[in-house]
C-alpha cells in the first residue's frame, strides 16, 4: 500500500489520510475526536488528492475514521473566534460578494472531483453524515451505509443553504418535493429510509461493512476500466440529453470502445 504525491502538510492540515492499494484509493477523514468535522483545510486536502490521483486509480473509497462519517462543518467556523489558521464566516463576510462566491467555488473543488469519470467513487457512511458530511457522501457515485447511519442537510437550521454541491444530486436521487422536505426540516434520514429513497446503494450491519466494501471494489475493478469510465460519462450526461442525443452519444462512445478492442487484438 502506498500514498500519492500530495504534500503531507496539506493532508495533515485537513486531517485527511490517503492510501493506494492497486487500483483502489482510500481517502479517510481523520478527525474522529471531532466526528470528522470539516474546515476549508479539509476541502483543500480533498481537492489536492483529486488532482494527484494517478490514472491507474479505478475506485476511490471515501470514509471517516471513528464512529461517524462526518458531522459536517466545524461549528467554530461560525463563531467570532473561528478555527486557528482558517477563514471564519465573519472574515469571509468582510470580502465582496464576488470574492465570497469565488472562495466558495474553491471550497467546492473538494467535492466536485469525486464525479470524475476516470474512477467510481464510493462513500462508506457510518454514524452521522450531516451538512457538509451529507454533501460529501452525495458527491460520490455510490453510497454504502451502515445500519446506524443518519443523514441530515442541516444548513437551513443554521440560517444557511447547502452550498457544497449537494443540492443537485439530492434532487436527482429523491426528487424535488422530497429534497425540499429533507432540507427545509433539516431532519434526519436514517439508513433504512435512505435505502428506500435511493440515497443508499446498500445498507448493512457494521460487522458486514468492510466485507461489503471489499466485495464492491473487487467487482468494480474486475471490469474493463476504460469501458466503465465511458459508461459513467454516458450516464452522467443522460439526464441532460434527449433520447436521440443520448442514443447518438452511445453509438459514438461504442465506436471508440470497438476501436480500442480491435487495437488490443492486434
C-alpha positions in Angstrom: 0.0 0.0 0.0 1.4 3.4 -1.0 0.5 7.0 -0.8 0.0 9.6 -3.6 2.0 12.7 -4.3 0.2 15.3 -2.1 2.1 17.5 0.4 2.0 15.9 3.9 1.4 19.3 5.4 -1.7 19.8 3.3 -3.1 16.4 4.3 -2.2 17.0 7.9 -3.8 20.4 8.0 -7.0 19.0 6.6 -6.9 15.8 8.7 -7.1 13.6 5.6 -5.3 10.3 5.1 -5.0 8.7 1.7 -3.5 5.3 0.6 -3.3 3.4 -2.7 -3.8 -0.3 -2.9 -3.6 -1.3 -6.5 -6.4 0.4 -8.4 -8.2 1.4 -5.2 -7.5 4.7 -3.4 -8.9 5.0 0.1 -9.4 8.5 1.4 -10.1 8.9 5.1 -11.3 11.9 7.0 -9.2 11.6 10.2 -10.7 13.8 13.0 -12.5 11.1 14.9 -12.4 13.1 18.1 -14.5 15.8 16.3 -16.6 13.3 14.4 -14.6 14.3 11.3 -15.9 17.9 11.3 -14.8 19.7 8.2 -13.0 23.1 7.6 -11.7 24.7 4.4 -8.4 22.9 5.1 -10.3 19.6 4.7 -11.7 20.7 1.4 -8.2 21.9 0.2 -6.8 18.5 1.1 -9.5 16.6 -0.7 -9.1 18.7 -3.8 -5.4 18.1 -3.7 -6.0 14.4 -3.5 -8.3 14.6 -6.5 -5.6 16.5 -8.5 -2.9 14.0 -7.7 -4.7 10.7 -8.3 -2.9 8.7 -11.0 -4.9 7.4 -13.9 -4.4 3.8 -12.7 -7.0 4.5 -9.9 -10.3 3.0 -10.8 -12.1 3.2 -7.4 -12.0 5.9 -4.7 -13.3 4.8 -1.3 -14.2 7.7 0.9 -14.7 7.1 4.6 -14.5 8.7 8.1 -12.3 7.5 10.9 -14.1 6.5 14.1 -17.8 6.3 14.8 -19.1 8.9 12.3 -18.5 9.7 8.6 -18.6 13.4 9.1 -20.6 15.7 11.4 -20.3 18.5 8.8 -18.9 21.9 9.1 -16.7 22.6 12.2 -19.1 24.9 14.1 -16.2 27.0 15.2 -16.2 28.4 11.7 -19.4 30.2 12.6 -18.1 31.7 15.9 -16.2 35.0 16.3 -13.1 33.1 17.2 -13.2 30.8 14.3 -10.7 28.0 13.8 -7.0 28.9 14.2 -5.4 29.3 10.7 -8.7 29.1 8.9 -11.0 31.7 7.3 -14.1 32.2 9.6 -17.5 33.2 8.3 -17.1 36.6 9.8 -13.8 37.1 7.9 -15.4 35.9 4.7 -18.2 38.5 5.1 -15.6 41.2 5.1 -15.0 40.5 1.4 -17.1 41.5 -1.6 -19.9 39.3 -2.8 -18.0 38.1 -5.8 -15.0 37.3 -3.7 -17.2 35.2 -1.4 -18.7 33.4 -4.4 -15.2 32.7 -5.8 -14.0 31.4 -2.4 -16.9 29.1 -2.0 -16.2 27.9 -5.6 -12.7 26.9 -4.4 -14.2 25.1 -1.4 -16.5 23.1 -3.8 -13.5 21.7 -5.5 -13.0 19.4 -2.5 -16.3 17.8 -3.6 -16.6 18.0 -7.4 -13.5 15.8 -8.1 -15.4 12.8 -6.9 -17.6 12.9 -10.0 -14.6 12.4 -12.3 -15.4 9.7 -14.9 -11.9 8.3 -14.5 -13.0 6.3 -11.5 -16.0 5.2 -9.5 -16.3 6.9 -6.0 -17.8 5.1 -3.1 -18.8 6.7 0.2 -18.7 4.4 3.2 -21.1 6.0 5.7 -21.4 5.1 9.4 -22.9 7.2 12.2 -23.5 10.8 11.3 -23.3 12.4 7.8 -24.6 15.9 8.5 -24.5 19.0 6.3 -21.1 19.1 4.6 -20.8 15.4 5.5 -24.1 14.6 3.8 -23.0 16.6 0.7 -19.6 14.8 0.6 -21.4 11.5 0.6 -23.8 12.8 -2.1 -20.7 13.8 -4.2 -19.8 10.1 -4.6 -21.2 7.8 -7.2 -22.2 5.1 -4.8 -23.0 5.0 -1.0 -22.7 2.0 1.3 -24.4 2.8 4.7 -24.0 1.0 8.0 -27.4 0.5 9.6 -26.7 3.2 12.2 -26.2 5.9 9.6 -28.1 9.2 10.0 -28.1 11.8 7.2 -29.2 15.4 7.5 -29.0 18.6 5.4 -28.5 20.8 8.5 -27.7 24.1 6.8 -31.2 25.7 6.8 -31.4 25.1 10.6 -28.3 27.3 10.8 -29.7 30.0 8.5 -27.7 28.9 5.6 -28.2 27.0 2.3 -26.4 23.8 1.2 -23.5 25.2 -0.9 -21.1 22.3 -1.3 -22.6 20.8 -4.5 -25.2 18.6 -2.6 -28.5 20.0 -3.9 -28.3 18.7 -7.4 -27.6 15.0 -6.5 -30.1 15.2 -3.7 -32.9 16.2 -6.1 -31.7 13.7 -8.7 -31.9 10.9 -6.2 -35.1 11.7 -4.3 -37.0 14.3 -6.5 -37.7 17.9 -5.8 -40.5 17.6 -3.2 -38.7 15.1 -1.0 -35.4 17.0 -1.3 -37.2 20.2 -0.3 -38.8 18.5 2.7 -35.5 17.0 3.8 -33.7 20.3 3.6 -36.4 22.6 4.9 -36.9 20.5 8.0 -33.2 19.6 8.5 -34.5 16.3 9.8 -32.5 13.1 10.0 -32.9 10.4 7.3 -32.0 7.0 8.8 -30.3 4.3 6.8 -33.4 2.3 6.1 -35.2 5.4 4.7 -32.1 6.3 2.8 -32.1 3.0 1.0 -35.9 3.3 0.2 -35.3 6.7 -1.3 -32.3 5.7 -3.4 -29.7 7.6 -1.3 -28.0 4.3 -0.4 -27.0 1.6 -2.7 -26.8 -0.8 0.2 -27.4 -0.8 4.0 -25.5 -3.4 6.0 -24.7 -4.2 9.6 -21.4 -2.8 11.0 -20.0 -6.2 11.0 -20.6 -6.6 7.3 -19.4 -3.1 6.3 -15.8 -4.0 5.5 -16.7 -7.2 3.6 -19.3 -5.3 1.6 -16.9 -2.6 0.5 -14.2 -5.1 -0.4 -16.7 -7.1 -2.5 -17.9 -3.9 -4.2 -14.4 -2.7 -5.0 -13.4 -6.1 -6.3 -16.4 -6.1 -8.6 -15.7 -2.5 -9.8 -12.1 -3.4 -10.6 -12.9 -6.7 -12.4 -14.5 -5.0 -15.4 -12.7 -3.1 -18.2 -11.6 0.3 -16.8 -12.0 2.4 -19.9 -15.4 0.9 -20.6 -16.6 1.8 -17.0 -15.2 5.3 -17.5 -17.0 5.8 -20.8 -20.2 4.3 -19.3 -20.1 6.7 -16.3 -19.7 9.6 -18.6 -22.7 8.5 -20.6 -24.8 8.1 -17.5 -23.8 11.4 -16.1 -25.0 13.2 -19.2 -28.1 11.2 -19.8 -30.5 13.5 -17.8 -29.4 16.5 -19.9 -29.9 14.9 -23.3 -32.9 13.9 -25.4 -33.3 10.2 -26.3 -31.9 11.0 -29.8 -28.9 12.8 -28.3 -28.2 10.1 -25.8 -28.5 7.4 -28.4 -26.0 9.2 -30.6 -23.7 9.6 -27.7 -23.9 5.8 -27.0 -23.1 5.0 -30.6 -20.2 7.4 -30.7 -18.8 6.0 -27.5 -19.2 2.5 -28.7 -17.1 3.2 -31.8 -14.3 4.3 -29.6 -14.6 1.1 -27.5 -14.7 -1.1 -30.5 -11.6 0.6 -32.0 -9.8 0.2 -28.7 -10.7 -3.5 -28.6 -9.6 -4.1 -32.1 -6.2 -2.4 -31.4 -5.7 -4.8 -28.4 -6.5 -7.8 -30.6 -3.8 -6.6 -33.0 
